Amino acid sequence: MIRLFVFIIFTCAAIFFGPMLADKQGFVHIVYGDSIIETSVNTAVVIYLVTVLLLFVLYIVVKKLLSFPGSISDIFKKRALQKKLSIQDKAFIDFSKGQFDDALNLLKRSSSVKNMSVKSLLIAAQSAFAVGQYDYTRQTLDEIQNRGKDAKLAADVVRAKLNYDVGNAKVALEYLDVVTDDIKNQYILSLFVKCYKATGDYEKLVDMTKELLKYKVISNDEAHEFYVRTYEKALNEANTVEDLDNVLKKVKRHDRKTPRFIGAYIYKLIKLGNIDKARELTLNILKTDQDEIFLESIANWEVPIPEVLVSLKKFAAKNVTASDNLALLKAMANLEFRSGLFPDALNDYNKILNIEPNADTYLKMGAILTSMKKFNEASELYNKANAILSEQNALSLQ
């Protein structure tokens, strides 16, 4: 358009200034019906230029008038969009504060599920789940899955989180397994850790240790805890002494000597009936170390080993602080109880109660007094145990 307009100006300029440079001015005759209009070339050019300019101005004005309704519509659309975004921003803030009802109501008011952004749908799904609107949760997550691959992955992550929150860790892991090939970040891996801990699958956590440390999801101490728990579980599941020894071979040499591991190993030996080996290992350890964790494991033995009880009593007699050693008292009391040495057991259990009153000790003392036919005293101890247990249950419900 601009090029055409420039061409017309140059053409008219040539016609206008050409005759002025000549000896005579030219004339133009315009026939209109029976009339003839005579004008100079210069005047004709001027009229022509003015006409072109007027037509151009008229064209611009008409174009503006025709586009004016659309501009008004765009203005209203833009204002509506800004209002919608403002409502969504408020909903996101409410969600971050845990005000799920308010967040959900704002999102519903701002748009239908079909017209929500993926971000809004994710917030709406979690808010709806938090307030118990499970049908709406499914509706929003199903809509997200129709928005492309990345949106579907986000929906699967949310489904995993929500399933974990309601205790369905196995279902949560199914969704996480789908997304792990495409998404691997701190949040996803931390969700894996929570789910595997909930299912007790520490072996999987050991397999993931390098990645978990790389993304700083766990510390080195936590990684070692997963490793220890894996072998504790393997020890517990061993059905024969041979199986038990095979587990021991897989444990690092340093960890084999730790009180926690060796205590679990000996406990399982006793469960499997290998009392001789359990006795030998325990006595060797007690010669050099009376570790609290190891003594706690003895306190859980279901079978007494007299030689071990003698060793513990000798240690207690030589140490003036033995009366305050809770783990040692528990170990001795348990072995005395299992051996039928009820007066000795009652004496040590009373010392335990002076340090730490607890329902388990009252129950064991009650059992001893019942076997000694001291029913009134036993009943009193059972009542104390029940009082502690009732208080613990009441506190756990608050």
Backbone hydrogen bonds, N-H to C=O, Kabsch-Sander energy under -0.5 kcal/mol:
donor,donor_aa,acceptor,acceptor_aa,energy
5,F,1,M,-2.1
6,V,2,I,-2.4
7,F,3,R,-2.2
8,I,4,L,-2.2
9,I,5,F,-2.0
10,F,6,V,-2.5
11,T,7,F,-2.3
12,C,8,I,-2.7
13,A,9,I,-2.5
14,A,10,F,-2.1
15,I,11,T,-2.1
16,F,12,C,-2.7
17,F,13,A,-3.1
18,G,14,A,-1.6
20,M,16,F,-0.7
21,L,17,F,-1.2
21,L,18,G,-0.8
22,A,18,G,-0.8
22,A,19,P,-0.6
28,V,39,T,-4.5
30,I,28,V,-0.5
30,I,37,I,-3.9
31,V,29,H,-0.6
32,Y,30,I,-0.5
32,Y,35,S,-3.0
35,S,32,Y,-1.9
37,I,30,I,-3.5
38,E,36,I,-0.6
39,T,28,V,-2.7
39,T,37,I,-0.5
41,V,26,G,-1.9
44,A,40,S,-2.3
45,V,41,V,-2.5
46,V,42,N,-2.3
47,I,43,T,-2.8
48,Y,44,A,-2.3
49,L,45,V,-2.8
50,V,46,V,-2.6
51,T,47,I,-2.4
52,V,48,Y,-2.4
53,L,49,L,-2.6
54,L,50,V,-2.7
55,L,51,T,-2.5
56,F,52,V,-2.3
57,V,53,L,-2.7
58,L,54,L,-2.6
59,Y,55,L,-2.2
60,I,56,F,-2.2
61,V,57,V,-2.3
62,V,58,L,-2.5
63,K,59,Y,-2.3
64,K,60,I,-2.2
65,L,61,V,-2.4
66,L,62,V,-2.5
67,S,63,K,-1.7
68,F,64,K,-1.0
71,S,67,S,-1.9
72,I,68,F,-2.1
73,S,69,P,-2.2
74,D,70,G,-2.4
75,I,71,S,-2.2
76,F,72,I,-2.2
77,K,73,S,-2.5
78,K,74,D,-2.7
79,R,75,I,-2.2
80,A,76,F,-2.5
81,L,77,K,-2.4
82,Q,78,K,-2.3
83,K,79,R,-2.3
84,K,80,A,-2.4
85,L,81,L,-2.7
86,S,82,Q,-2.1
87,I,83,K,-2.0
88,Q,84,K,-2.2
89,D,85,L,-2.5
90,K,86,S,-1.9
91,A,87,I,-2.1
92,F,88,Q,-2.5
93,I,89,D,-1.9
94,D,90,K,-2.4
95,F,91,A,-2.4
96,S,92,F,-2.1
97,K,93,I,-1.2
98,G,95,F,-1.4
99,Q,94,D,-2.8
100,F,98,G,-1.5
103,A,99,Q,-2.2
104,L,100,F,-2.6
105,N,101,D,-2.4
106,L,102,D,-2.2
107,L,103,A,-2.1
108,K,104,L,-2.4
109,R,105,N,-1.9
110,S,106,L,-1.9
111,S,107,L,-1.5
115,N,112,S,-0.6
116,M,112,S,-0.8
116,M,113,V,-0.8
121,L,117,S,-2.3
122,L,118,V,-2.3
123,I,119,K,-2.0
124,A,120,S,-2.8
125,A,121,L,-2.6
126,Q,122,L,-1.9
127,S,123,I,-2.5
128,A,124,A,-2.8
129,F,125,A,-2.0
130,A,126,Q,-2.0
131,V,127,S,-1.5
132,G,129,F,-1.2
133,Q,128,A,-3.0
134,Y,132,G,-1.5
137,T,133,Q,-1.8
138,R,134,Y,-2.5
139,Q,135,D,-2.2
140,T,136,Y,-2.5
141,L,137,T,-2.3
142,D,138,R,-2.6
143,E,139,Q,-1.7
144,I,140,T,-2.1
145,Q,141,L,-1.7
146,N,142,D,-0.5
146,N,143,E,-1.1
147,R,144,I,-2.2
152,K,148,G,-2.1
153,L,149,K,-2.2
154,A,150,D,-2.0
155,A,151,A,-2.2
156,D,152,K,-2.3
157,V,153,L,-2.0
158,V,154,A,-2.1
159,R,155,A,-2.6
160,A,156,D,-2.2
161,K,157,V,-2.4
162,L,158,V,-2.7
163,N,159,R,-2.2
164,Y,160,A,-2.2
165,D,161,K,-2.4
166,V,162,L,-1.2
167,G,164,Y,-1.7
168,N,163,N,-3.1
169,A,167,G,-1.0
172,A,168,N,-2.3
173,L,169,A,-2.1
174,E,170,K,-1.3
175,Y,171,V,-1.5
176,L,172,A,-2.2
177,D,173,L,-2.5
178,V,174,E,-0.8
179,V,175,Y,-1.3
180,T,176,L,-1.8
182,D,179,V,-1.3
183,I,179,V,-3.1
189,L,185,N,-2.4
190,S,186,Q,-2.4
191,L,187,Y,-1.8
192,F,188,I,-1.9
193,V,189,L,-2.2
194,K,190,S,-2.0
195,C,191,L,-2.2
196,Y,192,F,-2.9
197,K,193,V,-2.3
198,A,194,K,-2.0
199,T,195,C,-1.9
200,G,196,Y,-0.7
201,D,196,Y,-2.1
202,Y,200,G,-1.5
205,L,201,D,-1.0
206,V,202,Y,-2.1
207,D,203,E,-1.9
208,M,204,K,-1.4
209,T,206,V,-1.2
212,L,208,M,-2.6
213,L,209,T,-2.5
214,K,210,K,-2.2
215,Y,211,E,-2.4
216,K,213,L,-1.0
217,V,212,L,-2.9
218,I,212,L,-1.0
223,A,219,S,-2.2
224,H,220,N,-2.1
225,E,221,D,-2.0
226,F,222,E,-2.2
227,Y,223,A,-1.8
228,V,224,H,-2.6
229,R,225,E,-2.7
230,T,226,F,-2.0
231,Y,227,Y,-1.5
232,E,228,V,-2.3
233,K,229,R,-2.3
234,A,230,T,-1.8
235,L,231,Y,-2.4
236,N,232,E,-2.2
237,E,233,K,-1.8
238,A,234,A,-0.7
238,A,235,L,-0.9
244,L,240,T,-2.0
245,D,241,V,-2.4
246,N,242,E,-2.0
247,V,243,D,-1.8
248,L,244,L,-1.9
249,K,245,D,-1.8
250,K,246,N,-0.8
250,K,247,V,-0.9
251,V,247,V,-0.7
251,V,248,L,-0.9
256,R,252,K,-1.6
257,K,253,R,-0.6
257,K,254,H,-1.0
258,T,255,D,-1.2
262,I,258,T,-2.7
263,G,259,P,-2.1
264,A,260,R,-1.6
265,Y,261,F,-2.4
266,I,262,I,-2.5
267,Y,263,G,-2.2
268,K,264,A,-1.9
269,L,265,Y,-1.9
270,I,266,I,-2.3
271,K,267,Y,-1.8
272,L,268,K,-2.0
273,G,270,I,-1.1
274,N,269,L,-2.4
275,I,273,G,-1.6
278,A,274,N,-1.7
279,R,275,I,-2.9
280,E,276,D,-2.4
281,L,277,K,-2.4
282,T,278,A,-2.3
283,L,279,R,-2.6
284,N,280,E,-1.8
285,I,281,L,-2.0
286,L,282,T,-2.6
287,K,283,L,-1.0
288,T,284,N,-0.6
288,T,285,I,-1.2
289,D,285,I,-2.5
295,L,291,D,-2.4
296,E,292,E,-2.1
297,S,293,I,-1.5
298,I,294,F,-1.5
299,A,295,L,-1.7
300,N,297,S,-1.2
301,W,298,I,-1.7
308,V,305,I,-1.1
309,L,305,I,-1.6
310,V,306,P,-2.4
311,S,307,E,-1.9
312,L,308,V,-2.2
313,K,309,L,-2.3
314,K,310,V,-2.2
315,F,311,S,-1.9
316,A,312,L,-2.4
317,A,313,K,-2.2
318,K,314,K,-1.4
319,N,315,F,-0.9
320,V,318,K,-0.5
322,A,319,N,-1.5
323,S,320,V,-0.5
324,D,321,T,-1.7
325,N,322,A,-1.3
326,L,324,D,-1.2
329,L,325,N,-2.4
330,K,326,L,-2.3
331,A,327,A,-2.1
332,M,328,L,-2.5
333,A,329,L,-2.7
334,N,330,K,-2.3
335,L,331,A,-2.1
336,E,332,M,-2.6
337,F,333,A,-2.6
338,R,334,N,-2.7
339,S,335,L,-1.7
340,G,336,E,-0.6
340,G,337,F,-0.8
341,L,336,E,-2.6
342,F,340,G,-1.7
345,A,341,L,-2.4
346,L,342,F,-3.0
347,N,343,P,-2.0
348,D,344,D,-2.2
349,Y,345,A,-2.7
350,N,346,L,-2.2
351,K,347,N,-1.5
352,I,348,D,-2.0
353,L,349,Y,-2.2
354,N,350,N,-1.6
355,I,351,K,-1.0
355,I,352,I,-0.7
356,E,352,I,-3.7
362,Y,358,N,-1.6
363,L,359,A,-2.5
364,K,360,D,-2.2
365,M,361,T,-2.5
366,G,362,Y,-2.3
367,A,363,L,-2.2
368,I,364,K,-2.1
369,L,365,M,-2.6
370,T,366,G,-2.1
371,S,367,A,-2.1
372,M,368,I,-1.3
373,K,370,T,-1.7
374,K,369,L,-3.3
375,F,373,K,-1.1
378,A,374,K,-2.2
379,S,375,F,-2.8
380,E,376,N,-1.9
381,L,377,E,-1.9
382,Y,378,A,-2.4
383,N,379,S,-2.2
384,K,380,E,-1.7
385,A,381,L,-2.3
386,N,382,Y,-2.7
387,A,383,N,-2.2
388,I,384,K,-2.0
389,L,385,A,-2.5
390,S,386,N,-2.7
391,E,387,A,-2.0
392,Q,388,I,-2.3
393,N,389,L,-2.4
394,A,390,S,-2.3
395,L,391,E,-2.3
396,S,392,Q,-2.0
397,L,393,N,-0.9
397,L,394,A,-0.5
398,Q,394,A,-0.5
398,Q,395,L,-0.9
